[in-house]
Amino acid sequence: KCLVELKSVQVWSTAMNPETRTLLQVSIENAAEATQIFETLMGEAVEPRRAFIERNAQYVKNLDI
């Protein structure tokens, strides 16, 4: 869910409470590649997303459905 879809108590317990939240620093080494992957996965075109999933499905270790 998006944070805006959560109730305020859920936002506090999952994202804001320093006792329970987890913060991870993310560094992007190749911004152009990251942008392309983001647009493939989040864009409106279905076929590039399907192709990406089919190419990379063998590497999935955890799947949240």
C-alpha positions as CSV (number, residue, x, y, z in Angstrom):
1,K,0.0,0.0,0.0
2,C,0.9,3.6,-0.4
3,L,1.4,5.6,2.8
4,V,-1.6,7.7,1.9
5,E,-3.8,4.5,1.9
6,L,-2.8,3.6,5.4
7,K,-4.4,4.8,8.6
8,S,-2.4,7.2,10.7
9,V,-1.6,4.5,13.3
10,Q,-0.3,2.2,10.6
11,V,1.9,4.9,9.2
12,W,3.3,5.5,12.6
13,S,4.0,1.9,13.4
14,T,5.5,1.0,10.0
15,A,7.2,4.2,8.8
16,M,7.6,6.8,11.4
17,N,8.3,5.1,14.8
18,P,12.1,5.0,15.3
19,E,11.7,2.0,17.5
20,T,10.2,-0.2,14.7
21,R,11.2,1.3,11.4
22,T,14.1,0.3,9.2
23,L,16.0,2.8,7.2
24,L,18.3,1.7,4.4
25,Q,20.6,4.0,2.5
26,V,20.3,3.5,-1.3
27,S,23.0,4.5,-3.7
28,I,22.4,4.5,-7.5
29,E,25.5,4.0,-9.5
30,N,24.0,4.3,-12.9
31,A,21.1,6.8,-12.9
32,A,20.3,6.2,-16.6
33,E,19.9,2.5,-16.2
34,A,17.9,2.9,-13.0
35,T,15.5,5.3,-14.8
36,Q,15.1,2.9,-17.7
37,I,14.3,0.0,-15.3
38,F,11.9,2.1,-13.3
39,E,10.1,3.2,-16.4
40,T,9.9,-0.4,-17.7
41,L,8.4,-1.6,-14.4
42,M,6.1,1.3,-13.6
43,G,5.2,2.5,-17.0
44,E,2.0,2.0,-19.0
45,A,3.5,-0.3,-21.6
46,V,2.8,-4.0,-20.7
47,E,5.1,-5.9,-23.1
48,P,8.5,-4.5,-21.8
49,R,7.4,-5.2,-18.2
50,R,6.3,-8.7,-19.2
51,A,9.7,-9.3,-21.0
52,F,11.6,-8.1,-17.9
53,I,9.7,-10.3,-15.6
54,E,10.2,-13.4,-17.8
55,R,13.9,-12.7,-18.2
56,N,14.4,-12.3,-14.4
57,A,11.9,-14.6,-12.9
58,Q,14.5,-17.3,-12.3
59,Y,16.3,-15.0,-9.9
60,V,13.4,-14.4,-7.5
61,K,14.0,-15.7,-4.0
62,N,11.1,-13.9,-2.2
63,L,7.8,-13.1,-3.7
64,D,5.1,-11.1,-2.0
65,I,1.7,-11.7,-3.7
